[in-house]
């Protein structure tokens, strides 16, 4: 954990910035990451990283600059040298045509509620043993691959605007395993997520595979003809499509610039179905909870869409400054999106029993946006996707493409499950930054467009 | 690099080899700097630098990899030890042991061709250059303007337990400009242009300031946006699709490059990026495309982010054909993957590593990546010639959306702009173009390949793959391409 020495170094650097008469924000990001990858029934990579990043943002009047440096924070000089780089960049910058907002840490924050030491120091052999148990249960006749990331993330922020400090420490894990038939080529996946070691249960994965394997082993793939279908989206699909819908419909930059599918709407307009409520809830335990943003703003429960009506738009500080709005606590890597549940039976099969044929698509691969203005997205089914008839799983389906609109998928929802599931949405492109959404375990929507289907899974 | 650090690295390699490690490699990155500048509507919204340095150690023990990295060289010995311990744990679960084979140690170096180091150009000059372009694309009717430039510089020294030492100095520049407007139906339309190369020339500041490659395109994208704002949408139907290089590079990237990464073919990327419809049995047999399709790896040209001399296993970047007259013959490969593939196939499909093992940073282990994946120029003339021989089709440019099946067997693309082609003539501009297809069927419908005059190298700044995810820079040399009988537009 972060030492007092480092905190003191940050405060010394803060004083130096004040002396230079610049506004500065100093951010510390430390990740202790471990990842085990599985390929061809073996551990293919076992990797550990302990990385520290220092981010400095400087404002001089309407000019701004940022600088990031990776390395141990060993002395005041180290941070002050980085500050000097950021200051020089800012001096040579040009004036913005709006007044940037100051980063102000609204109160002292000290958040460790989702920290589990046991997960942070998890012995890699724990993962290897779990993977081995799964592989041994189903045998070498299948091809197993997967990954299991775990670790801790530590953030600390001070600014020149006041003496307050913001500290956040969280642990997270994201487990996946894919079971592939070497000849028939279908793939099953099991995922688990959480912030503590005990959130992982190897038997849960074994149970999931045992339930689906007979369907895949005993039935040929079903080729879905292009057309409209009743589709059940599972949790990963709901979370990822919703993430895209939010980004293109509810974020201030897209909204103000009329680039998204809500461009013609105003607050209070009906944009989705009456049974859809979306909240950014930093107190939802099914998400990774962040009580402040990187500008120091306290994050509150923030209703984005209530009963299908547009309630609030998300403004990061830069967009807020540009369009003269109030920032909403969203200068942050990820939100805590919670999609409201309904009254659908916990059992998906019971819930769809009276609906005849439905396609269950738990996850969509490679979602993208051919037309943001119209809210059109596209993506294809992959793992665990099946055809259900009268409440019974009858066959796996070949890779099928949905190309439809957010307004359609979340506008005509017939059934929403009563239970919710946590979906890990962490982006591992750069630094560790755990993000999860809490979503219903399924939604059932009629008239979804399937526009293509492969001859394979 | 100090002799002291070098000595400590070689001592640590010896120490771990004495513990019966099969192979060790080390990437010491002394600087990995990037600078990003973004002008959005004339505002300098991004003015950022990032500096990284450190060491990554990869150890192969009893057929399994362990990796560890640190940005603190005082912890170098611990980093080696952790890499070894991670390999030991990994070795507890090995059913398909990995092997690097045996090679003689060698030395080498590579430096990107650069006349003027972009990091020696001061920030004011960089901003002034972008402001000049911004002034050229600024019009009252243009709703938003975006110009970005990213500069990257990396010094890396590679060591392995075979005695190989390779030093590389890599420089890259990426830039793009975009204009956006609201069309007659209230939808946002855009036109953009990205800095490209023609394979030759150098990769310094002089590349960005070469008008042919960047600044001279301002007028064109404005004119095309103006036409798009009044255009009709493309209607659903089957027709020929002519890909300009601004779209062709992404088609090649997603449906030739990724499916030919050998680690994907062997199933190492299933849980995230996906697999490949290509199997080991496909090599030498699969008709991937028509006889007009010839695809190379690397391509032997210097001015590309995918030209880097040696990969992150110290292998020289291979220059070879992957598809020869439509037949699949090779893949993007690294040392451990070719050994496993040849053993599984029971025949020597891959003679040597293609030099495609790449890691994005010192804290990531190398995986199989694209280098330059190129379609070779053909004999069907220039764009005008190809249009002249097209009865019913569209020409498309620049991607807005791309979505590909998990085994790269099917795809859906959206583009910024289309031009209708009827009876050998370019007629009108169409908005919201999309097209989709199945990879093998699509490349077998390749009916025209433009000549060298149509060939450009698309620069890719952000190809994502792997867990943890690694963003990689690479290139695609592509000519104008025509495919027939393609599904275009969206069904009602």
Boltz contact constraints between the chains, C-beta under 6 A:
constraints:
  - contact:
      token1: [A, 35]
      token2: [B, 468]
      max_distance: 6.0
  - contact:
      token1: [A, 39]
      token2: [B, 268]
      max_distance: 6.0
  - contact:
      token1: [A, 40]
      token2: [B, 96]
      max_distance: 6.0
  - contact:
      token1: [A, 40]
      token2: [B, 267]
      max_distance: 6.0
  - contact:
      token1: [A, 41]
      token2: [B, 95]
      max_distance: 6.0
  - contact:
      token1: [A, 42]
      token2: [B, 93]
      max_distance: 6.0
  - contact:
      token1: [A, 42]
      token2: [B, 94]
      max_distance: 6.0
  - contact:
      token1: [A, 42]
      token2: [B, 95]
      max_distance: 6.0
  - contact:
      token1: [A, 42]
      token2: [B, 96]
      max_distance: 6.0
  - contact:
      token1: [A, 43]
      token2: [B, 64]
      max_distance: 6.0
  - contact:
      token1: [A, 43]
      token2: [B, 90]
      max_distance: 6.0
  - contact:
      token1: [A, 43]
      token2: [B, 93]
      max_distance: 6.0
  - contact:
      token1: [A, 44]
      token2: [B, 268]
      max_distance: 6.0
  - contact:
      token1: [A, 45]
      token2: [B, 65]
      max_distance: 6.0
  - contact:
      token1: [A, 45]
      token2: [B, 365]
      max_distance: 6.0
  - contact:
      token1: [A, 46]
      token2: [B, 66]
      max_distance: 6.0
  - contact:
      token1: [A, 46]
      token2: [B, 86]
      max_distance: 6.0
  - contact:
      token1: [A, 46]
      token2: [B, 89]
      max_distance: 6.0
  - contact:
      token1: [A, 46]
      token2: [B, 90]
      max_distance: 6.0
  - contact:
      token1: [A, 47]
      token2: [B, 67]
      max_distance: 6.0
  - contact:
      token1: [A, 48]
      token2: [B, 68]
      max_distance: 6.0
  - contact:
      token1: [A, 48]
      token2: [B, 82]
      max_distance: 6.0
  - contact:
      token1: [A, 48]
      token2: [B, 86]
      max_distance: 6.0
  - contact:
      token1: [A, 49]
      token2: [B, 69]
      max_distance: 6.0
  - contact:
      token1: [A, 49]
      token2: [B, 363]
      max_distance: 6.0
  - contact:
      token1: [A, 65]
      token2: [B, 47]
      max_distance: 6.0
  - contact:
      token1: [A, 66]
      token2: [B, 48]
      max_distance: 6.0
  - contact:
      token1: [A, 67]
      token2: [B, 49]
      max_distance: 6.0
  - contact:
      token1: [A, 68]
      token2: [B, 50]
      max_distance: 6.0
  - contact:
      token1: [A, 69]
      token2: [B, 51]
      max_distance: 6.0
  - contact:
      token1: [A, 70]
      token2: [B, 52]
      max_distance: 6.0
  - contact:
      token1: [A, 70]
      token2: [B, 71]
      max_distance: 6.0
  - contact:
      token1: [A, 71]
      token2: [B, 71]
      max_distance: 6.0
  - contact:
      token1: [A, 72]
      token2: [B, 72]
      max_distance: 6.0
  - contact:
      token1: [A, 89]
      token2: [B, 47]
      max_distance: 6.0
  - contact:
      token1: [A, 92]
      token2: [B, 123]
      max_distance: 6.0
  - contact:
      token1: [A, 92]
      token2: [B, 124]
      max_distance: 6.0
  - contact:
      token1: [A, 93]
      token2: [B, 44]
      max_distance: 6.0
  - contact:
      token1: [A, 93]
      token2: [B, 47]
      max_distance: 6.0
  - contact:
      token1: [A, 94]
      token2: [B, 44]
      max_distance: 6.0
  - contact:
      token1: [A, 94]
      token2: [B, 127]
      max_distance: 6.0
  - contact:
      token1: [A, 96]
      token2: [B, 43]
      max_distance: 6.0
  - contact:
      token1: [A, 97]
      token2: [B, 43]
      max_distance: 6.0
  - contact:
      token1: [A, 124]
      token2: [B, 89]
      max_distance: 6.0
  - contact:
      token1: [A, 125]
      token2: [B, 89]
      max_distance: 6.0
  - contact:
      token1: [A, 128]
      token2: [B, 89]
      max_distance: 6.0
  - contact:
      token1: [A, 128]
      token2: [B, 92]
      max_distance: 6.0
  - contact:
      token1: [A, 128]
      token2: [B, 93]
      max_distance: 6.0
  - contact:
      token1: [A, 132]
      token2: [B, 93]
      max_distance: 6.0
  - contact:
      token1: [A, 143]
      token2: [B, 267]
      max_distance: 6.0
  - contact:
      token1: [A, 145]
      token2: [B, 267]
      max_distance: 6.0
  - contact:
      token1: [A, 145]
      token2: [B, 270]
      max_distance: 6.0
  - contact:
      token1: [A, 145]
      token2: [B, 271]
      max_distance: 6.0
  - contact:
      token1: [A, 146]
      token2: [B, 271]
      max_distance: 6.0
  - contact:
      token1: [A, 147]
      token2: [B, 271]
      max_distance: 6.0
  - contact:
      token1: [A, 147]
      token2: [B, 467]
      max_distance: 6.0
  - contact:
      token1: [A, 176]
      token2: [B, 271]
      max_distance: 6.0
  - contact:
      token1: [A, 178]
      token2: [B, 270]
      max_distance: 6.0
  - contact:
      token1: [A, 178]
      token2: [B, 271]
      max_distance: 6.0
  - contact:
      token1: [A, 259]
      token2: [B, 188]
      max_distance: 6.0
  - contact:
      token1: [A, 365]
      token2: [B, 406]
      max_distance: 6.0
  - contact:
      token1: [A, 366]
      token2: [B, 403]
      max_distance: 6.0
  - contact:
      token1: [A, 366]
      token2: [B, 404]
      max_distance: 6.0
  - contact:
      token1: [A, 368]
      token2: [B, 401]
      max_distance: 6.0
  - contact:
      token1: [A, 368]
      token2: [B, 402]
      max_distance: 6.0
  - contact:
      token1: [A, 368]
      token2: [B, 403]
      max_distance: 6.0
  - contact:
      token1: [A, 369]
      token2: [B, 401]
      max_distance: 6.0
  - contact:
      token1: [A, 370]
      token2: [B, 401]
      max_distance: 6.0
  - contact:
      token1: [A, 370]
      token2: [B, 414]
      max_distance: 6.0
  - contact:
      token1: [A, 370]
      token2: [B, 434]
      max_distance: 6.0
  - contact:
      token1: [A, 371]
      token2: [B, 432]
      max_distance: 6.0
  - contact:
      token1: [A, 373]
      token2: [B, 187]
      max_distance: 6.0
  - contact:
      token1: [A, 373]
      token2: [B, 188]
      max_distance: 6.0
  - contact:
      token1: [A, 378]
      token2: [B, 403]
      max_distance: 6.0
  - contact:
      token1: [A, 378]
      token2: [B, 412]
      max_distance: 6.0
  - contact:
      token1: [A, 379]
      token2: [B, 403]
      max_distance: 6.0
  - contact:
      token1: [A, 380]
      token2: [B, 405]
      max_distance: 6.0
  - contact:
      token1: [A, 382]
      token2: [B, 406]
      max_distance: 6.0
  - contact:
      token1: [A, 399]
      token2: [B, 405]
      max_distance: 6.0
  - contact:
      token1: [A, 428]
      token2: [B, 468]
      max_distance: 6.0
  - contact:
      token1: [A, 428]
      token2: [B, 469]
      max_distance: 6.0
  - contact:
      token1: [A, 429]
      token2: [B, 469]
      max_distance: 6.0
  - contact:
      token1: [A, 429]
      token2: [B, 471]
      max_distance: 6.0
  - contact:
      token1: [A, 452]
      token2: [B, 436]
      max_distance: 6.0
  - contact:
      token1: [A, 454]
      token2: [B, 405]
      max_distance: 6.0
  - contact:
      token1: [A, 454]
      token2: [B, 409]
      max_distance: 6.0
  - contact:
      token1: [A, 454]
      token2: [B, 410]
      max_distance: 6.0
